[in-house]
Amino acid sequence: MSDVESKVRRSKAGTGGGAAPERSRATAGGHETPRLRIAVVAPVAQAIPPARSGSVETVSSLLTEGLVAAGHDVTLFATGSSTTDAELHATFPRGYYEDTDLWPWELCELMNLSAAIERAGDFDVIHYQAEYAPVSLAFERLTETSLVVTVHHAPSPPEIALWSRRPDAPFIAVSQAQRRLLTGLSVERTIHHAVDTDVLVPHPEPDDYLLFLGRFTEGKGVLESIEVARRTGMRLVLAAAENEYYRERVAPLVDGTRVTWVGEVGSDEKVSLLGRARALIYPVQTSEPFGLVMAESMACGTPVAALRRGAVPEIVDDGVTGGVFDTLDELVVGLPSVLELDRTRVRERAVERFGPARMVQEHVEAYAALVARAGVGKDG
C-alpha cells in the first residue's frame, strides 16, 4: 500500500475505531443516540468541500462535519486535498477533476470505496455518496457492516433494473420524487439535503437582476431563463462554468447588458450573487431529484421561480419561498408576485427546512435503524 493510500489524518474531535457504540452516547438536534462509528465515502472527483461547484461534495461535507459535531466517530474517505474534522482516509492526493492522469474515473471511485470496505470492521455503517452510480451494490453481500447508498441523480428504468439485482441493498432517497423512481429497491428513508445556513446569509438590499446558477445544459433551462429575462425586461446574470453547450447555444445570447455571464463562482461570490438577486430562475426541463441551488437561494432570502419538475414542489413552498409554475408562460406572468415575497420569511423557512442539524439527525436515525437490524440478523 502506498503512502497516500495509508494516509490517515486524525482530527482533534475524532476517536477512530473506539469503544462500541452502545458504551457511549452522542447528541444531534437535541436527541441522544448511540455513538456510531461511521464511514462516509465521498466522491474523489475533487476536494471535500469543493472550492467551487459540486453539490454531492458540498452535501457530503455538511453531513460529515455535522456527524462529527454530534459526537460520532467519523472517517471520511475522500481526496487528500479535503478539509475535515473527521478522520481522513485519502486514497488519492487530488481528485480526477484536478489530476487528468487519474483515469478512468470509475476505477478511482471504486478504489476509494474499496478502501472503506477493507476497513469495514472499524465501522457500524458505511455510507456511500455516489457521484454517478451506486457501485457499492457490488459489495453489499461481501461485508457484514451496514452499507447504505445515496445517489444524486434521477435514475432511468434501465438503471433501476440493474440495481434491482440487489433488491435488499438500502438506499437513502434525497426526495420523494427520487424515491418514486426507486421502484422495487429498499429505500431506508427519504432525507432532504441541507445547506450551510451560517454561510448562506441574506444581503441587506437586493439588486435589480435575476440569477441563473448551475450547469450549462439543456436540462437546466438556461435558454428558458434568458427568455424569461427578455419577456420581463429584467437583467439576467448567468453563473456557471464554460462548456461546449455554453459556447454553442448560450454565448450568442449574452450581450453583456441584458444578459451577462460571470463564469463559475466560488463560495463567497455565490453567496453574494444569491443574496443580491431579486429571484433565482429555475425553469428546469428535466425531473431532477433535488436542486440544491434552490435551497441555497432561499437561505439567502432570495425567492425561487421554478417549473414544476421533479422535486421542485417539495423544495419550494409555493407562495412562501417562491413560485412553482406549470409552464414558462405562467412563470413569466407570475414572476412579479415572486419578487414581492417577504425575503425575511423566505430565509426563516429555509433555515427551518434545510438547516444541517435536521439532515444530520435524520441520517443518524437511519443509521441506527440499519445497525439495529444488522444486530438482530447476526444474533438470529
N, C-alpha and C positions, 0 to 999 in steps of 0.2 A: 504494500500500500504506500502511495506517495505521501510526501509531507503535507501536500494540500489536502488530500483525501482524509488524512487523520487529524486535520486541524480542528480543534475543539476549543472554542473561546468561552470561558466561564464568565458569567455576569455577577455583579455584586448582589443580585437578587436570587439567582438560581441555585439549586442544590443538587441538580442532576438526578441520577438514579438513586434517590434517597429512600426513606422509610416507605413502607407500604402505605397506600392512600388511606386505609382505614385508621391509621395511627395519628393522623393529623387532619386539620380542617382548613378550608380556605373560604374566603368571603368574596362574593361578587354581587353587586346590586342589592346589598342588604341581606342576601341569602347565604347561609352557611352550608357548605357542601364538602364531601370528602376531598382531600387534596389529591389531585391526579397527576400522573406522570404522562405528559402529552408530547407527541412529536407532531409538529406542523411542517408538512413537506410543501414548500412553496415552489413556484416555477424558478428555473435557473436561466431565464432569458436575460434578466438584468437584476440590479440590486433590490433588496427589500429594506425600506420602502424605495420606490423608484424616484430617480431625480426629476423625471418629467411625467409623462403619461404612463398609465399601467394600472387598470382597475383591479386586476387579480392580485398584483403585487401590493397595492395600497390596502386592500381588504385583508390580505394575509398578514401584513404588518400590524394593522389595528387589532386583529384578533390575537396575534402572538403577544403583543405588548399588554393587551388587556388581561390575558390569561396570567401573565407573569405578575401584573399588579394585583390580581385577585389572589395570589399566593400559591399558584400551581407550579409544578416543576415542568418547565417547557424547554424543549430543544427545537430550534428552527433549522431545518435543512434548506440551505439557500447558498447564494454565492458568497465568497469571502469578502466582497465589497459591501455586504449588507451591514446594517446597523441595528442592533437589538439588545435588549436587556435579558433576553433568554440565552441559553447555551446555544452557540452557533456551530453547526457542523457544516463545513464547506467542502464540497467535492471539487468545485472549480473556483479559482480566484475571481474570475469575472464571468459574466453571462454571455450567451451566444449572440445576443444583440450587439455586444461590445467587442467580442473576440470572434471574428469570422472563421478562424481555424477550428472552432468548435462546431463540427458538423458531422452527421446530421443532428438536428436539434432533438429528434426523438430519442436518440441514444443518450444525449445529455440528460434529458428528463428521466429516462429510465435508470441511469446510473445514480442520480440524486435520490430517487425513490428507493432503489435497492439498498442504498446506504442506510436508510431508516429501517428497512426490513431486516438487514443484517443485525441491527441492534434492537430488534423487536422485544426481546426480553427485558429491556430497560424501560418499557413504556406500558401504560394501561390502554392507551389508544393512539393510533396513528391517523392523522387527518391529512389526506392528500388533496391539495388545491390544484386541480387540473387546468393547465394552461390551454390545452386543446382537447385532449381525450383522456378518459379515466383509465390509464394504463395500470392503475393499481388493481383493477379487476383480475389481472393475471396472477396476482399474489394472494388473492382472497383465501384460497384453500391451502396456502403454504405457511401460514402463521396463525398461532392461537391468539395473538393480540388483536383486539378490535381494530378493524381497518375501515374507515369511512371516507367517502369521497364527495367533493363538491365540484361540479362542472359549472363553467361560467358562460355557457352559450346555450342556444336553443337547439337541442339535438333533432336530427332528422329521423324519420321512421327507419331507414336502414341502420343508423347508428343504434337506435333502441333495440332493434332486432339482434344486433351483435352483442350489445351489453346484456341482453336477456339470457345469454349463456351462463351468467352468474346472477340468477334472479334473487338470491338471498343477500347479495352484497349491499350494504347500507349506503344510501345517498343522503346528503342534506341538500334540499332544494333551496334556491335563493328567492323563489317567489311561487305563488300559486300557479301563475302562468307557466312557469317551467315545470312545476310538479305535474300538471296535467299532461305534459309531454312524456313524462317518465312512466308510461303505462307498462304494467307488468313487472316493474322493478320495486325494490324495497326502499321506500323513502322514509327515513327515520323521523325527519322533521322538516318543516319549512321555516327558514330563518332569513329575514331580510338583511341585506348588507347594512353596514354603518359607515358614517363619515366622521372625520375628526372635527367635532363641533367647537373645539377650543381654537383650532387654527382657522377654520372657515367661519369668518365673522362678518357682520354687515359693514357696509360703508356708510358714512354719515349721510351722504346725498348721492343718489344715482345720477349718472349722466344720461344723455338722450340717445341711447343706442340699444339695439337688440344684439344678442350674442348667440353664435353657434360655436359650441365647444365639443370636440370629439374627433373622430377619424374621418378623413375624406373618402367615403364610399357611397355607393348608390343607396344602400340601405339606411344610412344615417340621415338622409334627407337634406343635404346641404343645398342642392338646387332648389328644393321647395322652400328652404329658409330664405334664399335670395329672392324668390318670388314673393314671399310674404313681405319682405322689406320693400320691394318695388311697389306692391299693391297698397301698402300702408303709408308709403312715403317716409319711412323711418330708415335711419342708418343702421347697417349691419356690420358687426365685427366677426370675422372668422378666425378661430384659433385652433390650429391643428397642424400636424407635420405635413410637409410637402410630399406628394407621391405622384404616381402616374395619373391617377384619376384627377387630382388637383390640376396638374399641368394641362391635361386634355379637355376636361369638362368645366372646371371651376375658374381657372385663371382668366379665361377670356371674359368672364363676367365681373371680375374685380377691377373697379375703376379708380380705387383709391379715395373716393369721396363717399358715394352712397354705399359701396361695399368695399371694405378694407380687410386685408389679411395680415395677421401679426405673427404667423408661424406657430410652432409648438411652444408652449409656455411652461415654465417651472412653477413650483408651488406658490410662491409669493405673487407672481404675475397672475396666476389663475385666480387666487383669492381676490385680487384687485379687480380683474376683469369681471368676475361673477358679481362682486359686491356693487360695482358701479353700473351694471347693466340694468335697463328697465325691465327686461324679461329675458329668460333663456328660451330660445326657439327650438323645439324638439319634434319636428314633423317626421318622425321615424317611419320608414317604409316597410320594415320587417318586424316580426314579433320578437323583440329582444326580451331576455329573461329578467332583466332588472333595469339598468340605465343609471349608473352611479352618479353621473353628472347632474341628474335631476335633483337627487338628494343633496349634492354639494351646493347647487344653486340655491335651494331653499334654505340651507343652513346659513347662507349669506344674506338671507332675507329677500332674495330675488325670486319672484314667481316664475312659473314654467307654463308655457303654452305648447301643448303637445297633442299629437294624434293618438287616438285610442288603438294602440297596438300593444301586444304582449302584456308586460307588467305595468304599463303606464297607469291604468286606473288604480292599481294597488299603491303606487308611489305618490301620485299627485292627488291630493284631496281637492276635488273639483269645487271651485268657488271659494276655497280657503287658501291653498298654497299655489294655485294655478288654475288653468282651464284645460279640460280634456275634451277634444273635439273629434267628430267622426270624419270630417273632410277638411281639406285645406281651405275651401271656401268658408266653412264655418269658423275655422281658426282665424282667418282674416277678419271676419265680421266680429268675432268675439274677443279679439286682442285688446281693444280698449278697456273692456271690463277686467281683463287680467292685469293690465297696467295700473288699475285703480285699487287693487287688493292691498290690504294692510301689511306692509313689509315686516312690521314687528311681529304680527301674528304668524306670518309665513315662517319666520325664524323660530318662534316658540314651538310651533307644530313640528318643525323639522328636528329640533332638539329632542322633543318628546318621542318621536318615532324612530329616529336614526342615530341616536347617541350610541357610542361604543359600549357602554355598560350593559345595555339591553342585549346587544348582539352577543357579547361575551357570556352573559348569564344563560342565554338560550342554548349556546353551544355547550356550556358546562352541563346543563341538564341533559342534553342529547348524549354527551359522552358518558355521563354517569349511568344512563339507561342502558347503553351498549355494554358497558363494563359489567353491570349487574346481570344482564342476560348471559354474557360470556361466562361469568362465575357460576351461574346456575347450570349452564351446559356442561361445564367441566365437572361440577360436583355430581351431576346426574348421570 
